[in-house]
Amino acid sequence: MLYPENCEERLGFNEVRQLVRQHCLSTMGQNLVDKMQVMSKHDQIDKFLRQTKEFKSILENQEPLQISTFFDIKVLVDKIRVEGAYLVEEELFKIYTSLQTVFSVIRFFEDRKDIYPSLEALFEHLPIERNILKRIENILDAKGKMKPNASPALMDITSSISKGELEVRKKMDSIYKMAVASNWVADGSLTIRDGRMCIPILAENKRKLKGFIHDESASGQTVYLEPEEVFSLNNKLRDLEFDRRREIIRILIAVTNDLRPYTAMLLSYHGFLTKLDFVRAKALFAIQIDANMPVLLQEPKTTLINAKHPLLMLSFAAENKMVVPLNIHLDAGTRIVLVSGPNAGGKSVCMKTVGLLQMMLQTGLLVPVDEHSQMGIFSQIFADIGDDQSIESDLSTYSAHLNKMRYFVAYANPKTLVLIDEFGTGTDPQFGGPMAEAVLEVLNNKKVRGVITTHYSNLKLFAGDTEGLENASMLFDNRKMKPLYILDIGKPGSSYAFEIAQNIGLQPEVLQLAQQKIGTNQNSIDSLLVDLEREKRQVHEAKVRLANQQNKLKNLLSENEKQKQFLEENKKILIKEAKLEAQNIVKDANKLVENTIAEIKQKQADKEATRALRQNLQKSIVKNEVRPESKPMVQFDHTAIEVGDWIQLVNTDTTGQVLEINRDNLVVAFGDLRSVVKKNRVQKISNKQAKKIVQGSSFSNSMNEAITNFKAELDLRGMRGENALQEVENYLDKAIMLGFPSVKIIHGKGDGILRKLIRSYLKKYKEVSRMEDEHPDRGGDGITYVYLG
């Protein structure tokens, strides 16, 4: 239940309704949008939300679901029900195309059974009657026109008409040539008058040719005559046309009679298409405002994470501005949040965001919040927003507010969401403040949930001392004198009246007088609030810096762990290769010794032969001896290290290239591995030396092979969003590592959803300097060029 009647208008839901309406394909879908109401049954709301979520997934994944062609067939069904009435060709074709859409949609979901269960429920008990399509196909062609062979009689009549027209044409050509040869014809060729083909004859020759005169020229010098022989043939053709029309009507009546038993089924198809159009419109609107389905609760509580006002989002998007997200919770412990702070600081937007999102959720619309948000269900939504003074009812602004407060107090309960803007205003603050406090106390005792905005200090103090009430403030940068639009729950906010007045240039003497008049206690409270807000912001900034440092440390540890793993694996490989080589050497040595001994025995220990064999053995040992490989002398460069330079780790042979420099830390590429090392642990070497060192390494070979095989083009057409993003991440990492200046990503046009998803994802890469569309002649916005800086 909503109160007052203009609650939807005050919260902006009427504008949301119009935006959803614009996405409908039919008037039937628009009518359903107009009938959207706030619901309070959990199962019903959950069903509508899941339907919209599933359709949003279909659109985002660019699934081949086509529902672009259908019509309002309910009107046609009403016509079919009337005995003796019949549908014309165009009306039958509308039913045919609509049913084609129905059956193609059902086939789409049958091919993906159990993937979209909520949408499948829309046609769960819907019968499939394809005989209707076949019956219409028998008489209509692909363009919706009657087939010449729709019936044997029609085929005979059509054939007779064709023959008659041919005979008329031959006869007319013959007479026309004769008239031309006789110089009876005026300038011009055969023409049509009153639907009959005529010859333009000079007026003085009109009696030389028998026939019927249909018209004459403005000057009277030319008459348009239909020859007598052709006249009778044309009359026969006209009779045949009447016969043809009568046969077509007979066929249409017969088909309409055949469809009459299926009227209930046709209405079911009509309802299915209407619901599908409605859900599709809600899904498109959800994509437009980046909406999700939160966790739906049965109890009246809510926890909004990164919530955004949808209308504000769309307005800011047109100006390339971002909305500051809202985080707020209402539950049994924090029932009412009292929001204070400076004017134009976002208090009203905060309250309206909570109310509008709740209203959207309970009408089955997805909402722009983080999907981990939790939203419950309220049986009543009460709102006091804006000035409802009435001249006709003799109500002042304050009287109008009191009327609403009277209703709130009378009918509010624990399942009521109360939204009040500028609580207590409209009368003398000395009396308005206590009255507002009393109303707030009664509402709190009734355990209602709500968001209330105010500037009254007594309400802030009351909220701070009362269980169930929670102070909150909209943060304000008192150095730049600008609102931050961030809700800070836990303390009241200052109105910054003096700071704002000073910033806009109000005269100092006025400010001094005001400070004297406001009183020492109030001034001290306001100053204390300002100081508390400043200190809290400093603590917040310190926390952010600490979190960033912790993330950097985590990344460094991760990189070091990868490097350690890389080195351990290389060490194992080298040891294994060395062992294999040693085993081969030992085997060869053993064979040589055994052969030598065998030959000595064979020669019966002849001294000269033995000496020669020993010398050969010694030479083989020396030849196969493993000698340390000579290493080139490395000369170090003592100039400053820059990005792109080659370095060598101190006391090692490990060589790498510098990718980034962050103060005393270097991000270095060792082959496929990136690592962070301190400047004092490396020494710079020249590019020539680096090439010599790297040339023989497997890393160099693998890099050359990687660069040769890498294509600066990635085709993602037809892929799901999640898979496409994974491909983009792997591909972009390789492109950055291999140093490519730009790459081309082909995602196709479609509805632009995949393009938007990919471009949003690419913005997180600091290496991406800019993105742009391909030339319109070569793909346009179906291809994105990504430039890597």
Secondary structure, 3 states (H helix, E strand, C coil): CEECCCHHHHHCHHHHHHHHHCCCCCHHHHHHHHCCCCCCCHHHHHHHHHHHHHHHHHHHCCCCCCCCCCCCHHHHHHHHHCCCCCCCHHHHHHHHHHHHHHHHHHHHHHHCCCCCHHHHHHHCCCCCCCHHHHHHHCCECCCCCECCCCCHHHHHHHHHHHHHHHHHHHHHHHHHHHHHHCCCECCCCCEEECCEEEEEEEHHHCCCCCEEEEEECCCCCEEEEEEHHHHHHHHHHHHHHHHHHHHHHHHHHHHHHHHHHHHHHHHHHHHHHHHHHHHHHHHHHHHHCCCECCEECCCCCEEEEEECCHHHHHHHHHCCCCCCCEEEEECCCEEEEEEECCCCCCHHHHHHHHHHHHHHHCCCCCECCCCCCEECCCCEEEEECCCCCECCCCECHHHHHHHHHHHHHHHCCCCEEEEECCCCCCCCHHHHHHHHHHHHHHHHHCCCEEEEECCCHHHHHHHHHCCEEEEEEEEEECCCCEEEEEEEECCCCCCCHHHHHHHCCCCHHHHHHHHHHHCHHHHHHHHHHHHHHHHHHHHHHHHHHHHHHHHHHHHHHHHHHHHHHHHHHHHHHHHHHHHHHHHHHHHHHHHHHHHHHHHHHHCCCCHHHHHHHHHHHHHHHHHHCCCCCCCCCCCEECCCCCCCCEEEECCCCCEEEEEEEECCEEEEEECCEEEEEEHHHEEEECHHHHHHHHHCCHHHHHHHHHHHHCCCEEECCCCCHHHHHHHHHHHHHHHHHHCCCEEEEECCCCCCHHHHHHHHHHCCCCCEEEEEECCHHHCHHHEEEEEEC
